Amino acid sequence: MSILAQEAAGNMTSFSIIWIVVMLAALYFMMIRPQQKETKRKNAMMAELAVGDTILTTSGFYGTVIDITEDTVIVEFGNNKNCRIPMQKSAISMVEKPEDAVEKENK
């Protein structure tokens, strides 16, 4: 009887280890990996940011980039040329290049 108990305990231990590995893999693919992909996408977007690009801020305002510094950008909002606001690059959620806007109009 003790042999059967030892065998059952060994099976339970290996099952527990497999279950922990599966849970860690699921955690990686559902939480960590998508966050890393989003970070890479945002860093690539910020690296390609140039003067004249149209941006969408995290608060929902559309504007045009006037000047770029290390961690801030100066954005011009609306038709009023005097409405220029410095803001952090992290507040930019989407960038649209002028070439992309022309292609959309042609289609």
Buried (B, 14 or more C-beta within 10 A) or exposed (E): EEEEEEEEEEEEEEEEEEEEEEEEEEEEEEEEEEEEEEEEEBEEBBEEBEEEBBBBBEEEBEBBBBEBEEEBBBBBEEEEEEEBEEBEBEBBEEBEBEEEEEEEEEE
